[in-house]
Amino acid sequence: MTKENNKQQHSKKQEADQDNDMVLELPSVVDGEIIPIEEIEDPIFADKIIGEGFGVRPTGKTIYSPVDGKVEQIASTKHAIYLSTSNNIKLLIHIGLDTIELKGKGFTSNIKKDMIIHRGDKLVEIEPKYIIDEGYNPVVAVVLLNRLNNTEVSVYPTKEAIGNETIAFKIEMK
């Protein structure tokens, strides 16, 4: 099976899962190490104050959309993206800790509010080395903002995730 066929099958599976409102598997949003959200060095994420999710210590530069949906908002500094899906899943992708202070330096993106996006679409390009050199942690948090009733989540930590391929997080709606 080719890599392209594998991606197409994942995309078709995700569409079926979204239609059934049963299981949604999210891939890592960037190449790197998938970690439980509790390991992110910021209590807002680690204590799940805004929601359940996972983190990625990036080794790659491309941040991909983990879902088909819509861009609800992107920060002017490109460090935070809010996404929603047709089955009312709301996600935050937050790149780095306190990286708002970089005022967009080290981040490049062409996406805009209300854009329709698909799983695997490029959302943002980052420069992890620049972020680190400026004294910031480049960890990427992916947070489920609206945990619905009877929803269970699972995180799949792994040392070497491939962005848009390695499954990082599963949402089961019962």
N, C-alpha and C positions, 0 to 999 in steps of 0.2 A: 504494500500500500504506500502510495507516495505521500509526502508531507502535505501536499495540497489536498489530496483526498481525505486525509486524516482531519485537516482543518474543516473541510466541508461537512464531514460527518459530525464533528463537534458542534458546528453551527446549526445543523439540522436537529441534532439532539437537543440543543439549548432551546430552539424554537418550539419543539414538541413539549419540552419541560415547561416552558413559559406558558404555553397554551393550556396545559393541564393543571397549572398551579400546584405542582407536586414537588419537584426537585429542580434546583438550579445550581449547577456547578460553575464556579468562577475560576478562571485561570489566573495565575500570577500576572500582575500588570506590568512587570518588568523582569528582566533577567536578574537573578540574585538569590538570596537565602530567605525562604519563607519562615516567619517566626510567629508564634502566638501573639496576639495583641497585647497581652500582659507583659511582654518583654520590651515593648517600645518605651524608650526613656522619657516619657511624658505622661504624667498621671491622668490627663484628660483622656488619653487613649488607653493606657494600661489599666486604669480603673473602670473602663467601659462607660464613662460618663455620658458620651454621646452615642454609644452603641457598640455592638459586638463586631468583630472583624478579624483582620490579620495584618501583619506587617511584612515588608520586604526590605532587606538590606541590599540595595541595588549594586549590581556589578555592570548592568547595562545602562544605556542612555535613553531608550525609548519606552515611554509609558503608553500602554495599550488599553483600550476599553475592554473590560471583562464581560460586557453585556451588550445586547442590542437595546437601544433606547434613545434618550434625548438628553442633550446637555441643558440642565436646568440653570447652571451658573458656572462661570469660570472666573476666578479672581484675576484682577488686572495684573497681578504679579505672576500669574500662571502656576502658582504653587498649590492651588486647591481647585478641584473640579467636582461639581455636584451632578450626578446622573440619575435618571429615573427610567424604569422599564414600563412596558405596557401592562404588566401585572402588579404595578404599584410598589415595586422594590425601589428604594431610594438609597443611593450610595454616595459616599464622600471618598474621593481619592486625594489624600493630603501628602504632598511631597516635601519631606524634610521637617525638622523641628525648628521653629522660629525663623524659617526661611522667608517669611514675609519681609523681614529686614533687608533682604537682598534686592528688594524692589524690582524683581523680574530678571535680574542678571543671573545667568546660568540656566535660564528656562526659555524655550522657544515653542510657540504653538500657534496654529492657524484656526483652531476651533472657536466657535462663538456660541453664545446663549441661543437656545432653541434649535440648534443643529441636531439632525437625526444622525445617530452614529450606530455602528455595528461592531459586534465583538471582533476584536483584532485591529480596529482602526487605531491609527496613531493619534494620541491626544496631546502629548507633550514630549519634547526632547529636553533632557537635562544634562548638565555637566557635573557629575558627582565629584570629580576632583576639585573643581572650582568651589563647589558648596563646602567641601571638607576644608580646603585651603582658606576659606573665609571664616572658618571656625564653627560651622554648622553641621548637624547630623543629617545625612541625606535619606534616612529611613523613610519608606513610603508606607503610610497607613491607608488601608481600605476598610471603611466602616459602613456597616448596615445601619442606616439612620432610623429606620422604622420597623423594628422587629414586630411582626404581626403575631396575633394570638395563635397558639398551637404551632409555632415555628421552632424548629430545632436547627442549630448550626454546628458545623464541624470544620476544624482547621487542619490542614495537612502540612506540618512543618517539613522542610527539606532543605538541604544545604545548597543544591545547585538547580534551582528552578529555571525554566526557560519561559520568558515572557510570552503570553498568549498561548502557551501549550500546557505547562504543568498545572494540574488542578491544585488550587490553594485553599478553596473554601466551598463548602456546600451548604445550601439553604434548603431545608425540607419543610414544606408547608403541609400540615396534616389536617 
